[in-house]
Amino acid sequence: MNTQKASREDVSYILGILGFIYPVSKELSKAFYENAVGLRVKKGNVLLNEGEHCRYMYFIKRGALMGQTSHQGKKIVTYISIDNEFVSSISGLHGAKPSKEAIIAVEDSELIAIHNDILKKLFLSHFDLNFLFRVMVEKYYSDAQERAHIIRMGNAKERYLYFMETKPGYIERLPLDLVASMLDMKLPTLQKVQKQHQLSQQRDRETEAWCQKIEDYIVRQEMYKIPDLSLKKMAEDLSIPSHKLSSIFNHSYQLTFTDFINRHRVENVQRHIADSQLMHSYTIETLAKKSGFSARSAFYNAFKKIAGMTPAQYRASLQLPQTVQPRIQH
């Protein structure tokens, strides 16, 4: 492996990252400046073969590395790490025993490394390094345990969503066959799940756009005030199939078309009830009619269903000054 002394700028960058976890002493910083080495590896290059002793702790300045192990003649990706992550052999940490996995460059990569012999000496005299290393190892094991659980217990979709959530941006960057191997699924399965997820996201965006059009139509244009407004008329006005519009109400709003329209009608009546001056000029039933209700019984049933009380009870619950007597007819 061809290495050269790491630049001061690169070592400062690593120390800055470590400093977010725990303050790094001047003495430890000096040791990093003196001992860190830099190297460049091409995509496909092997830093460590399975069964070899790992000699370095690597920091990925730029690029991507993967762990790969063999089982019954099959190559299995155990992890993939990219920019700003530390990588070493966990099974053969510090070169104490042969590694059970290879370390291979997934992309052309720039790495900064410290030899394990140096690290072992620094562990003996620097508490901050011990603390930092403990935090990193704990995080690695926590991530590995969660990854192992979802791969053992989750179905293909759950594994894919887990990867998308925990490794944002990876799926667009990395070869899909390697991601499939890490998630313990075949490439065609991953491609199918990915396509289904993309279609689902597209439908979500389309649904959101339709919801905005629906609310503009109902709220801003106040189309709920039309007594004979129907799902069919609304669908025609918005140029959307009736069955799709009905589905949006049922799934996005979790309301039927009638309940959705009546909710806006009732809310309009409620706003008017809160206006004492307006109530001096109109009866409740007149306000209901102006809000789109064509039948007295339909209005009272809808109001009680949505507000949980009668119009008179709602008026009383507002505790408004009774300077004028509201004209409420039952």
C-alpha positions, 0 to 999 in steps of 0.5 A, a space after each residue: 500500500 502506497 501511503 504518504 504523510 497526510 496533509 495538515 489540512 486533512 488531519 485538522 478536518 478529522 480532528 474537527 469531526 472528532 471534536 464534535 464528539 469529545 474535546 481532543 487534547 493538544 497532545 492527541 492532536 499532535 500525535 495525529 498530525 505526526 502519524 496520520 497517512 493519506 492514500 488514494 485507492 481506485 474503484 475495485 482495489 482491495 485494501 484488505 483481503 478476507 483472512 488478512 490482519 487489518 493494519 489500519 483505521 481508515 477515515 474516508 475523506 471522499 469515496 466509498 468502501 464496503 465490507 465483503 465476506 464469503 459464505 458457501 461460495 457467495 460474496 456478501 456485502 456486510 456494510 457500505 460506508 461513504 464520505 466522513 466515516 471511519 472504517 476498519 475490521 471489526 472482527 479483526 480489530 487492531 489486527 489482533 486476529 484475521 479479519 472475517 471480511 475484506 475491505 474494498 473500494 466501491 468508488 475512487 477514494 481518498 483515505 486518511 489512516 492511522 496504523 493500529 500499532 500507533 493507535 494501541 500506543 495512544 490508547 495507553 496514554 490518552 483518555 480522550 481517544 479511548 472515549 472517542 473510540 468507545 463512542 464510535 464502536 458503540 454506534 457501529 454496533 448499534 447500527 449493525 444490530 439494527 441492520 441485522 434485525 431488519 434484514 432478518 425480520 423485515 420483508 424486502 420493502 421494509 429493508 429497502 425503506 430502512 436503507 433509504 431512511 438510514 442512508 439517505 442519498 446512497 441508493 442514487 450513488 451506489 451500485 444497486 447490486 451491492 445494495 441488494 447484497 447488503 440488504 440480503 435480496 436479489 437485484 431484480 427484487 430490489 429493482 422491483 421494490 425501488 420502482 414501486 416506492 418511486 411510483 408511490 412517491 409520485 402518487 403522493 405528490 400527485 395526490 398532494 397537488 389534487 388536494 391543493 386544487 380541491 381546497 382552492 375549489 371548495 375554500 377559496 371559491 366557496 363552492 360548498 355554498 352551492 346547494 346541489 354541488 355533487 361529486 360528479 360536478 366537482 369532478 367535471 369542474 376539476 377534470 378528474 375522474 369521479 372515482 379518483 376524487 372519491 378515493 382522495 376524499 376517503 384516503 387523504 381526508 378520511 371523509 366522504 364527499 358529503 361529510 367533507 362539504 358539510 364540514 365546510 358548510 358547518 364551519 361557515 355557519 359557526 363563523 357567523 354564529 360568533 358574530 353577534 351583529 350578524 346574528 341580529 340580522 339573520 336566523 340560523 336557518 338562513 345562515 345555513 341556507 346561505 352556506 349551502 344546506 338545502 334542508 333544515 334536517 340535513 343542516 341540524 344533523 350535520 351540525 351536531 355530527 361535526 360540532 358535537 352539539 346543536 347550534 344553540 349549544 354551540 352559541 352558548 359555549 362561545 360565551 359571547 356578550 348577549 347584547 342582542 338576542 340571537 334568533 335561533 329556531 329549532 
